[in-house]
Amino acid sequence: MHALGRVVETILLSVIWIGLPVSPIFVSLLAWDRAYVRNYRQTISRLARTLQAMAKAEVIARRFYSEKRAAEQGTSWKIEGECSHCGECCLFKACVFLDSDEHGHSRCRIYGNWFFRQLTCADYPISKDDIDLYACPSFRAEPIPQVSKVRLGRHAIPIVARNAAPDSTVERSASTRP
């Protein structure tokens, strides 16, 4: 699956590189901000850095295998923390949509819109790999001990729920029998 992701990523990034001269128009429409077109040269430069960072982070390719990998890691890792707005997860601070507020905290110019929800950004961090890739100072992955794999001798430790509400369907079916 990783090879397919790399092929798709190479094709999509190549198409975007070819369309780079008209990209500020699309970026402007996505962010609903004409500044991208007004500052055309700066936008082209930022878009080129964004595309290089996308290739470095394998943003598109990871979509093909990250869900499976996250599911594998999800059984053994718990993601904790909250965003400190450092901007590292924004393609190593190279995203064209990244902006900073007056306090130096990063903010996304398309946060919450329909396009943002299609990006991996909306789900960050999915796995321990995401945190490691961007060296995120805000989130951490804590290992979760897997109780089902703990064994005493040759027998697994059974897990029994206490104080559970009785199942009314079992009582009804037992009372209707002759």
N, C-alpha and C positions, 0 to 999 in steps of 0.2 A: 504494500500500500504506500510505503514511503517513496518508492520509485515513481509511481503514478503521480503522487503529489508534487514531486520535483519537476516532472514533465509539464504538468498543468501550470505550475508556478513559473517555469521558464517561458512558456508561451504567453501567459498573461502579462508578465513583467515586460516581455519584448514588445507586446502590443502597446502597452502604456508608454514605453520609451519612444516608440515610433510616434505616438500621439502627443508627446510632451509639449510641442508648440501650442496646441489647443487646450491642453489640460487646465490652465488657469481659469478658463471659462467654466469647465465642469466643477472644479473645486469651488469656485465662486458660487455656483448654483447650489452645491451641496451644503456649504456653510451659510448660504444666504447672506453673503458679504461681498460687496463689489471691490473691496480693498485688494483682493487677489488679482483682479484684472488691472486695477490702477497701478499696482506695483508688480507689473508683469515680470521683469527681470529677476526680482527678488523671489517671486513665486516659482519661477522656473528653477532657480538655484535650490530652493527648499524642496521642490518636488524631486529633483535629482538626488538630493540627500535622502529623502524619504524612500525612494526606490532602492537605493543602495542598502539602506537599513532593513527594508523589507526582505531583500535577498539574504542579508546576513542573518536575520532572525528566522528565515524560512516561514514567514507568516502564512503564506498560502499553502505550502506543503504540509505544515503542521495541522491544518484543518482536516487533512485526510487521515492522519493517524493520532491526533491529540485526544480525540474523544475516547478511542480505545485505550490509549495509554493512560488517560485520566481515570478511566474506569478501573484499570488495573491498579493504579496508584491510589485511587479513591478508597480502596479497601484497606490500605495500609497507612494512609496519610490524611491528616486533618489540617485544612488551611485555616490559619488564625491571623488576626491583625486587621488593620484598616488603613486606607490610603493616606499617605502623608503629603501627597501632591508634589512628589519630587520630579516626576516626568520621565524617569528611567524606562518605565514600561511603554512609553510612547515612542517606540522604536529608537531607544537609546537617546531620547530627546531630539529626534530628527523628524518627527511627524510634521507634515505641513499644517495640520490642524492644531498643533500645540501652541498655546499662548501662555503668557504669565500675567498674573494680577499684580497689583501695586506692592504686594508683600513678597513677591518672588515665587509664589506658589503656582504650579502648573495648572492649567485648565484647558479643556478641550472645547474647541469652537463648534463642534457638531454633537457634543454630548447629548444623548437622549433622542436625537432625531432618527428617522427610519433607517438611514444609511449606517449610523453608528451601531445600531442593533444588529447589523449584518456582519460587523467586524469582530475579530477576536478580542478587541478592546472591551467590548460589552461584557464578556465573560471572564475577564482577567481577575485573579489567577485561576486557571482551570486545574493546574497540577503543580507539583513540586518543580517540574522542569521549567515552567513559566517563571517561577520565582528565581530559580537558579540562572536562567538565561539572562535576565535583566538585572541580576544582583539586587533585587528589590529589598530596600531596608525596612519596609513597612509590614510585609507579610512574611509568615514563616510556615513551614510545613512540619507539623508535629506527628511523630509516628503513633499509630494507634495499635495497641496490642490486640491481636486477633484471638478472642476467647475460644473460638471453635477449634483453633489449632493447639491450644494448651492441653496437654495430656498428663494424666497421672498413670504411670505404668503403661498398660496397653489400652486403657479405656478413656474415651473423651469425657470431659466434665459436662454433665447435662445442665441445660439452662432451663429453669422452671420459673414461670411468672407467678408471683404471689399477689394476692389481693385483686385478682382479675375478676371482672363481673361475669357471672355465670351466663352461658349462652342460652337464651330463652328458647331457641328453636330445638335444642336438645331436650329441654324439659317438656315442651309441647308434644314432641313426637313420642316421648316416653309415656306421657299421660294419655295419649289417644290410643295406645295399644291395648288390646284386651288382656 
